[in-house]
Amino acid sequence: MMEPNLKEQNPAEARHFRQPVVVDGKPFVFEGDIPIEPDSFDWFVSIPNYEDELGPRIEAMLIELEAHPVMGGVNPGYVRGLKSYSLGEGKVGVIQIVKVKPSDGAPSIGIKYIQTETRYFPKDSGYREVNRLGSFLLDNLCTLADIKKWRIYLFPDDRGGKLTIDKIASWYGRRDFKGEYEFPKDTRNAFGTMQRWPKEADTTQIMANILKSSP
């Protein structure tokens, strides 16, 4: 496994990492910041060498579709609008985190959203049907929180995806997120209706290795 690429920064500041990974059998780049204490940060999953290979193909496809729309085809406006979700131009997955301050003062973060999108990629690229990008981001976030002993809050939002709210709640539940009413009142926070408390970290996740390499 390649050693994570960590930029030199002040030890009191967040650490930036950029790490080649494989998700669902395809190569990606996992990138983002690791704060020292609970804070806001984003993590991304991107396609390597997008500007040299897939990028020009997709841009040509969008230009053609803008000139000659196809019924039931890719919506170029939607693809270009992915920038508002921090996606597009090679980024196919993002998890956005914010700092949370529960009444009991426990170090905590909240998941603002997890978003993935690959449906507009050419069939022969191998990326259109990739799965588990969201799971990859969430599992690595849980590893970070467990190692750091941080609590995680969230609201199970479907964001127009494939899963219903109930299935999304079950997806989080498989990672030990539970409804707020299963916890003491002073641990609740308006940010989210589900919580996850630190447990033994899953050290098989790449984040465990990234943290070991971080000063």
C-alpha positions as CSV (number, residue, x, y, z in Angstrom):
1,M,0.0,0.0,0.0
2,M,1.3,3.4,-0.9
3,E,2.1,5.8,1.9
4,P,-0.3,8.7,2.2
5,N,0.8,12.0,0.8
6,L,0.5,14.5,3.7
7,K,1.3,18.1,3.1
8,E,3.5,19.8,5.7
9,Q,1.4,22.1,7.9
10,N,1.4,23.7,11.3
11,P,0.8,20.8,13.8
12,A,-2.1,22.8,15.3
13,E,-3.8,23.0,11.9
14,A,-5.7,20.4,9.9
15,R,-3.6,17.9,7.9
16,H,-4.3,17.5,4.2
17,F,-4.0,14.0,2.6
18,R,-4.2,12.7,-0.9
19,Q,-4.3,8.9,-1.2
20,P,-4.8,6.5,-4.1
21,V,-7.5,3.9,-3.2
22,V,-9.6,1.2,-4.9
23,V,-13.4,1.2,-4.4
24,D,-15.6,-1.5,-6.0
25,G,-12.6,-2.6,-8.1
26,K,-11.9,0.8,-9.6
27,P,-9.0,3.3,-8.9
28,F,-9.8,6.6,-7.2
29,V,-8.1,9.3,-5.3
30,F,-9.2,9.9,-1.7
31,E,-8.5,13.5,-0.5
32,G,-9.3,15.9,2.2
33,D,-8.4,17.4,5.6
34,I,-8.0,15.9,9.0
35,P,-8.6,18.4,11.8
36,I,-6.8,18.1,15.1
37,E,-10.0,18.8,17.0
38,P,-13.6,18.6,15.9
39,D,-14.2,21.1,13.1
40,S,-15.7,21.5,9.6
41,F,-14.0,19.7,6.7
42,D,-14.7,17.9,3.4
43,W,-13.5,14.7,2.0
44,F,-13.6,13.8,-1.7
45,V,-13.3,10.7,-3.9
46,S,-12.1,11.6,-7.4
47,I,-11.2,9.8,-10.6
48,P,-7.4,9.8,-11.3
49,N,-6.2,11.6,-14.4
50,Y,-9.7,12.8,-15.1
51,E,-8.4,15.9,-17.0
52,D,-6.3,13.8,-19.4
53,E,-8.7,10.9,-20.1
54,L,-12.4,11.0,-19.1
55,G,-12.8,14.7,-18.7
56,P,-12.4,15.6,-22.4
57,R,-14.8,12.8,-23.4
58,I,-17.5,13.9,-21.0
59,E,-17.1,17.6,-22.0
60,A,-17.6,16.6,-25.7
61,M,-20.6,14.5,-24.7
62,L,-22.2,17.4,-22.8
63,I,-21.6,19.9,-25.7
64,E,-23.2,17.4,-28.1
65,L,-26.2,16.9,-25.9
66,E,-26.6,20.7,-25.4
67,A,-26.7,21.0,-29.2
68,H,-28.9,17.9,-29.8
69,P,-30.8,16.9,-26.6
70,V,-31.7,13.2,-26.4
71,M,-35.0,12.2,-24.8
72,G,-34.3,10.3,-21.6
73,G,-30.5,11.0,-21.9
74,V,-28.1,12.8,-19.7
75,N,-29.1,16.3,-18.7
76,P,-26.0,18.6,-19.3
77,G,-27.4,21.3,-17.0
78,Y,-27.6,18.7,-14.1
79,V,-24.0,17.6,-14.7
80,R,-22.6,21.1,-14.8
81,G,-24.7,21.9,-11.7
82,L,-22.9,19.2,-9.7
83,K,-20.4,21.9,-8.8
84,S,-22.9,23.2,-6.3
85,Y,-22.6,19.9,-4.4
86,S,-18.8,19.9,-4.7
87,L,-19.0,17.2,-7.3
88,G,-18.2,17.1,-11.0
89,E,-15.0,17.6,-13.0
90,G,-13.6,14.3,-11.7
91,K,-15.1,14.4,-8.2
92,V,-17.7,11.6,-7.8
93,G,-18.1,11.5,-4.0
94,V,-18.1,14.0,-1.2
95,I,-18.8,14.0,2.5
96,Q,-19.2,17.3,4.2
97,I,-18.6,17.6,8.0
98,V,-19.4,20.4,10.5
99,K,-18.5,20.8,14.1
100,V,-21.3,20.0,16.6
101,K,-21.5,21.2,20.2
102,P,-23.9,19.0,22.3
103,S,-25.0,20.2,25.7
104,D,-22.8,17.7,27.5
105,G,-19.7,19.1,25.8
106,A,-18.5,15.8,24.2
107,P,-16.2,16.3,21.2
108,S,-18.5,15.9,18.3
109,I,-18.9,16.3,14.5
110,G,-22.0,16.2,12.2
111,I,-22.5,14.9,8.7
112,K,-24.0,17.7,6.7
113,Y,-24.3,15.4,3.7
114,I,-22.9,12.5,1.7
115,Q,-23.3,12.8,-2.1
116,T,-22.1,10.6,-4.9
117,E,-22.8,10.7,-8.7
118,T,-21.4,8.6,-11.5
119,R,-24.5,8.1,-13.7
120,Y,-23.4,10.4,-16.5
121,F,-20.1,8.6,-17.2
122,P,-19.7,6.6,-20.4
123,K,-20.6,2.9,-20.1
124,D,-17.2,1.8,-21.3
125,S,-15.4,3.8,-18.7
126,G,-16.2,1.3,-15.9
127,Y,-17.2,4.1,-13.6
128,R,-20.9,4.4,-14.3
129,E,-22.0,1.5,-12.2
130,V,-19.5,1.9,-9.4
131,N,-21.0,1.2,-5.9
132,R,-20.0,1.8,-2.3
133,L,-18.5,5.3,-2.7
134,G,-20.8,6.6,0.0
135,S,-20.0,3.6,2.2
136,F,-16.3,4.2,1.7
137,L,-16.6,7.8,2.9
138,L,-18.8,6.9,5.8
139,D,-16.7,4.0,7.0
140,N,-13.6,6.0,6.9
141,L,-15.2,8.8,8.8
142,C,-16.3,6.4,11.5
143,T,-12.7,5.1,11.8
144,L,-11.5,8.7,12.2
145,A,-14.2,9.4,14.8
146,D,-13.4,6.2,16.7
147,I,-9.6,6.9,16.8
148,K,-10.2,10.5,17.8
149,K,-13.0,9.5,20.3
150,W,-15.5,11.9,18.6
151,R,-19.3,11.5,18.5
152,I,-21.0,11.8,15.1
153,Y,-24.5,13.4,14.6
154,L,-26.6,13.3,11.4
155,F,-30.1,13.6,10.0
156,P,-30.8,10.7,7.5
157,D,-31.6,12.8,4.4
158,D,-32.2,11.0,1.1
159,R,-31.0,14.0,-1.0
160,G,-33.0,12.5,-4.0
161,G,-31.0,9.3,-4.1
162,K,-31.9,5.7,-4.7
163,L,-32.8,4.9,-1.0
164,T,-35.8,5.8,1.0
165,I,-35.4,7.5,4.4
166,D,-36.1,4.1,6.2
167,K,-33.4,2.4,4.2
168,I,-30.9,5.2,4.7
169,A,-31.6,5.0,8.5
170,S,-30.9,1.3,8.3
171,W,-27.7,2.0,6.3
172,Y,-26.5,4.2,9.1
173,G,-27.8,1.8,11.7
174,R,-25.4,-0.9,10.4
175,R,-22.6,1.4,11.4
176,D,-23.9,1.9,14.9
177,F,-25.9,5.1,14.5
178,K,-29.0,5.1,16.7
179,G,-32.0,7.4,17.2
180,E,-31.5,10.3,19.5
181,Y,-34.1,8.9,22.0
182,E,-31.7,6.0,22.8
183,F,-29.3,8.5,24.4
184,P,-29.5,10.8,27.4
185,K,-31.3,14.1,26.8
186,D,-28.2,16.2,27.4
187,T,-26.4,14.5,24.4
188,R,-29.0,15.5,21.9
189,N,-28.4,18.3,19.4
190,A,-30.7,20.0,16.9
191,F,-28.2,19.2,14.2
192,G,-29.3,15.6,13.8
193,T,-31.8,12.9,14.9
194,M,-29.2,10.1,15.0
195,Q,-26.0,9.7,16.9
196,R,-22.9,7.4,16.9
197,W,-20.6,7.2,19.9
198,P,-17.0,6.1,19.6
199,K,-16.3,2.4,19.6
200,E,-13.3,0.2,18.7
201,A,-11.9,1.5,15.5
202,D,-12.0,-0.5,12.3
203,T,-8.3,-0.4,11.5
204,T,-8.8,-2.0,8.1
205,Q,-10.0,1.3,6.7
206,I,-7.5,3.5,4.9
207,M,-8.1,6.3,7.3
208,A,-6.4,4.3,10.1
209,N,-3.2,4.2,7.9
210,I,-3.5,7.8,7.0
211,L,-3.7,8.8,10.7
212,K,-0.6,6.7,11.5
213,S,1.3,8.6,8.9
214,S,0.2,12.0,10.1
215,P,2.6,13.8,12.4
